[in-house]
Amino acid sequence: MTLYPAIVQMLGGASLAGAAASLALLAGLIMPAGRRWLRTSLAGYERHVIAWAWSIAFIATAGSLYFSEIIGFVPCSFCWYQRFAMYPLVLVLGVGLLRPGVRIWPFALPLPAVGLAIAAYHVALQFQPTLDLVPCEGGVPCSGRYVAVFGFVSIPVMAGAAFLMITTLLLLLRELARADR
């Protein structure tokens, strides 16, 4: 339990830094000049992009297991839905690392996109509990917060940042695959 504060601070800080980097990368993917620059700068590094996405999925999965199995936090319903979107990414992106070619993005992209939507709703629910459209079952309130790193980074914020990073990296991979055609 002595490492708990350091682990939570590290995950919270990494989530914020990763979300900021993802937004910058998304801006580059939106602008034509940014897409050209990314294509020329990252040509030949497609495997690295898959490895980054896999690493994020692995760390997010390990983090959620740490919170529930070691610390003892009971996941709410929306936490479980986010896990259903995150855990398979470790396997899908791992297969993408092992297979030749980089055509894994069409298979992987729906998982973080759905997970991001669920995480965004979960974060909104934590800040505005009256938005609860579906009652949270399982004994743990979905609007509750186990952690609040820097005052606002909760576990769903961390999950949302991971989903945003993976989604952005898969969109980058799509752009790099288009450049190969």
JODARA-V342718 format. One record per backbone hydrogen bond with DSSP energy under -0.5 kcal/mol. NH is the residue of the N-H (numbers start at 1). CO is the residue of the C=O. If there is no record, write none. Layout:
nh=NH co=CO
nh=NH co=CO
//
This chain:
nh=4 co=1
nh=7 co=3
nh=8 co=4
nh=9 co=5
nh=10 co=6
nh=11 co=7
nh=12 co=8
nh=13 co=9
nh=14 co=10
nh=15 co=11
nh=16 co=12
nh=17 co=13
nh=18 co=14
nh=19 co=15
nh=20 co=16
nh=21 co=17
nh=22 co=18
nh=23 co=19
nh=24 co=20
nh=25 co=21
nh=26 co=22
nh=27 co=23
nh=28 co=24
nh=29 co=25
nh=30 co=26
nh=31 co=27
nh=35 co=31
nh=36 co=32
nh=37 co=33
nh=38 co=34
nh=39 co=35
nh=40 co=36
nh=41 co=37
nh=42 co=38
nh=43 co=39
nh=45 co=42
nh=49 co=45
nh=50 co=46
nh=51 co=47
nh=52 co=48
nh=53 co=49
nh=54 co=50
nh=55 co=51
nh=56 co=52
nh=57 co=53
nh=58 co=54
nh=59 co=55
nh=60 co=56
nh=61 co=57
nh=62 co=58
nh=63 co=59
nh=64 co=60
nh=65 co=61
nh=66 co=62
nh=67 co=63
nh=68 co=64
nh=69 co=65
nh=70 co=65
nh=70 co=66
nh=71 co=66
nh=72 co=67
nh=73 co=67
nh=75 co=73
nh=80 co=76
nh=81 co=77
nh=82 co=78
nh=83 co=79
nh=84 co=80
nh=85 co=81
nh=86 co=82
nh=87 co=83
nh=89 co=86
nh=90 co=86
nh=90 co=87
nh=91 co=87
nh=92 co=88
nh=93 co=89
nh=94 co=90
nh=95 co=91
nh=96 co=92
nh=97 co=93
nh=98 co=94
nh=99 co=95
nh=105 co=102
nh=107 co=104
nh=108 co=104
nh=109 co=105
nh=111 co=108
nh=112 co=108
nh=113 co=109
nh=114 co=110
nh=115 co=111
nh=116 co=112
nh=117 co=113
nh=118 co=114
nh=119 co=115
nh=120 co=116
nh=121 co=117
nh=122 co=118
nh=123 co=119
nh=124 co=120
nh=125 co=121
nh=126 co=122
nh=127 co=123
nh=128 co=124
nh=131 co=128
nh=132 co=129
nh=133 co=131
nh=141 co=139
nh=144 co=141
nh=149 co=153
nh=151 co=148
nh=152 co=149
nh=153 co=149
nh=154 co=152
nh=158 co=154
nh=159 co=155
nh=160 co=156
nh=161 co=157
nh=162 co=158
nh=163 co=159
nh=164 co=160
nh=165 co=161
nh=166 co=162
nh=167 co=163
nh=168 co=164
nh=169 co=165
nh=170 co=166
nh=171 co=167
nh=172 co=168
nh=173 co=169
nh=174 co=170
nh=175 co=171
nh=176 co=172
nh=177 co=173
nh=178 co=174
nh=179 co=175
nh=180 co=176
nh=181 co=177
nh=181 co=178
//
